[in-house]
């Protein structure tokens, strides 16, 4: 089992403990949930929208939605997929509200390992063009591609996070990659 899966299971056990004491002190239980999952939710959102300031605000918005929906949470299920789904919807809402000419930050793909190139300037130019190609994707496709290609999440997890079927995830990723390839070819890069 991967380390992050072990941590997720431990956090879900903690969520179950929090739920058991929530009747006595709902505010304290929600605050404990917030502290337990705040960093993960922020990270999920940041990887989708690539804007740290907005990600902070959207993290709060996510927890506000979680708080409002807590009564509908099925304690027999794991908390993380449910919270991730809410966070992804918040990120998608934000992306839809943004202007399409929004630019990606310079370090958008800096964390992704790339093959060694002779000229670091060429690598930087390619990263910049890929980032711009991502900007041109519709929000639904951008989120699916980010989760599949950058996050390297299994399609089943992406489907759960976005509230769609695995087949829909495959279709969105396929369309996103096709659009990215076309955009990159137009920019003079052969993917």
C-alpha positions in Angstrom: 0.0 0.0 0.0 1.4 3.4 -0.9 2.3 5.8 1.9 -0.4 8.3 0.9 -3.0 5.6 0.9 -2.0 4.6 4.5 -2.2 8.3 5.5 -5.6 8.6 3.9 -6.9 5.5 5.8 -5.6 6.9 9.0 -7.3 10.3 8.3 -10.5 8.5 7.5 -10.3 6.7 10.9 -9.8 10.1 12.5 -12.9 11.4 10.6 -14.9 8.5 12.0 -13.7 9.5 15.5 -14.6 13.1 14.9 -18.1 12.1 13.6 -18.7 10.2 16.8 -18.1 13.2 19.0 -19.8 15.7 16.7 -23.1 15.4 18.4 -21.7 16.7 21.6 -19.7 19.6 20.0 -20.3 20.1 16.3 -18.1 23.2 16.1 -15.2 21.4 17.7 -15.7 18.4 15.4 -15.8 20.6 12.3 -12.7 22.5 13.4 -10.9 19.2 13.8 -12.0 18.2 10.3 -10.7 21.5 8.9 -7.3 21.1 10.6 -7.0 17.5 9.5 -7.8 18.1 5.8 -6.9 21.7 5.2 -3.5 21.1 3.6 -4.8 18.3 1.3 -7.8 20.3 0.1 -5.6 23.3 -0.6 -3.2 21.1 -2.5 -5.9 19.6 -4.7 -7.3 23.0 -5.5 -3.9 24.6 -6.2 -2.9 21.8 -8.6 -6.1 22.6 -10.6 -6.2 26.3 -10.6 -2.5 27.2 -10.2 -3.2 30.4 -8.2 -2.1 30.2 -4.5 -4.1 33.2 -3.4 -7.3 32.0 -5.0 -6.6 28.4 -3.8 -6.6 29.7 -0.2 -10.0 31.4 -0.7 -11.3 28.3 -2.5 -10.1 26.1 0.4 -12.3 28.1 2.7 -15.2 27.9 0.2 -14.7 24.2 0.0 -14.9 23.8 3.8 -18.0 26.1 3.9 -19.7 23.7 1.4 -18.5 20.7 3.4 -20.0 22.3 6.5 -23.3 22.9 4.8 -23.4 19.4 3.4 -22.1 17.5 6.5 -25.6 16.2 7.3 -25.6 14.4 4.0 -22.2 12.7 4.6 -22.5 8.9 4.8 -20.3 7.9 7.7 -20.0 4.4 6.1 -17.9 5.9 3.3 -14.5 7.5 3.3 -14.3 11.3 3.9 -11.4 12.1 1.5 -13.1 11.2 -1.8 -16.2 13.1 -0.7 -14.1 16.2 0.2 -12.1 15.9 -3.0 -15.3 15.9 -5.0 -16.5 19.1 -3.3 -13.1 20.7 -3.8 -13.0 19.8 -7.5 -16.4 21.3 -8.0 -15.3 24.5 -6.3 -12.2 24.6 -8.5 -14.3 24.0 -11.6 -16.7 26.8 -10.6 -13.8 29.2 -10.2 -12.2 28.2 -13.5 -15.5 28.7 -15.3 -15.7 32.2 -13.9 -12.3 33.2 -15.1 -11.5 34.9 -18.3 -10.3 32.5 -21.0 -7.2 34.7 -21.7 -5.9 33.9 -18.2 -2.2 33.0 -18.3 -0.6 30.2 -16.4 2.1 31.0 -13.8 5.7 30.6 -15.0 6.3 27.5 -12.7 3.2 25.6 -13.9 5.2 22.6 -15.1 8.4 23.2 -13.1 7.7 20.3 -10.8 7.3 17.8 -13.6 10.4 15.9 -14.5 11.4 16.3 -18.1 13.9 14.5 -20.2 17.3 16.1 -20.3 17.6 18.6 -23.0 20.8 20.2 -24.2 19.5 23.7 -23.9 17.6 24.7 -20.7 16.1 27.6 -22.6 14.4 25.1 -25.0 12.9 23.3 -22.0 11.6 26.5 -20.5 10.1 27.5 -23.9 8.4 24.1 -24.2 7.0 24.3 -20.6 5.7 27.8 -21.4 4.0 26.6 -24.6 2.5 23.6 -22.8 1.2 25.8 -20.0 -0.4 28.1 -22.7 -2.0 25.0 -24.3 -3.5 24.0 -21.0 -5.0 27.5 -20.7 -6.9 27.0 -23.9 -8.6 23.8 -22.6 -12.2 24.1 -21.4 -12.3 23.9 -17.6 -13.8 20.3 -17.4 -11.1 19.0 -19.7 -8.3 20.9 -17.9 -9.3 19.5 -14.6 -9.4 15.9 -15.9 -6.1 16.3 -17.7 -4.4 17.8 -14.7 -5.6 15.0 -12.4 -4.7 12.3 -14.9 -1.4 13.6 -16.4 0.1 15.8 -13.7 -1.4 14.2 -10.5 -1.2 10.7 -12.0 -4.4 9.7 -10.3 -6.1 6.5 -11.2 -9.1 7.0 -13.4 -11.4 5.6 -10.8 -10.2 8.2 -8.3 -10.7 11.0 -10.9 -14.2 9.8 -11.6 -15.0 9.8 -7.9 -13.5 13.3 -7.4 -15.4 14.8 -10.4 -18.6 12.8 -9.8 -18.6 11.3 -13.3 -18.1 7.8 -14.7 -14.7 6.2 -15.5 -15.8 6.2 -19.2 -16.4 10.0 -19.0 -13.0 10.5 -17.4 -11.3 8.6 -20.3 -13.3 10.6 -22.8 -12.3 14.0 -21.2 -8.6 13.0 -20.9 -8.6 11.8 -24.5 -10.2 15.0 -25.7 -7.9 17.2 -23.6 -4.8 15.4 -24.9 -6.0 15.6 -28.5 -6.6 19.4 -28.0 -3.2 19.8 -26.3 -1.4 18.0 -29.2 -3.2 20.1 -31.8 -2.3 23.3 -30.0 1.3 22.3 -29.5 1.6 21.4 -33.2 0.3 24.9 -34.1 3.0 26.3 -31.9 5.7 24.4 -33.7 6.2 21.6 -31.1 5.8 18.0 -32.0 4.4 16.2 -29.0 
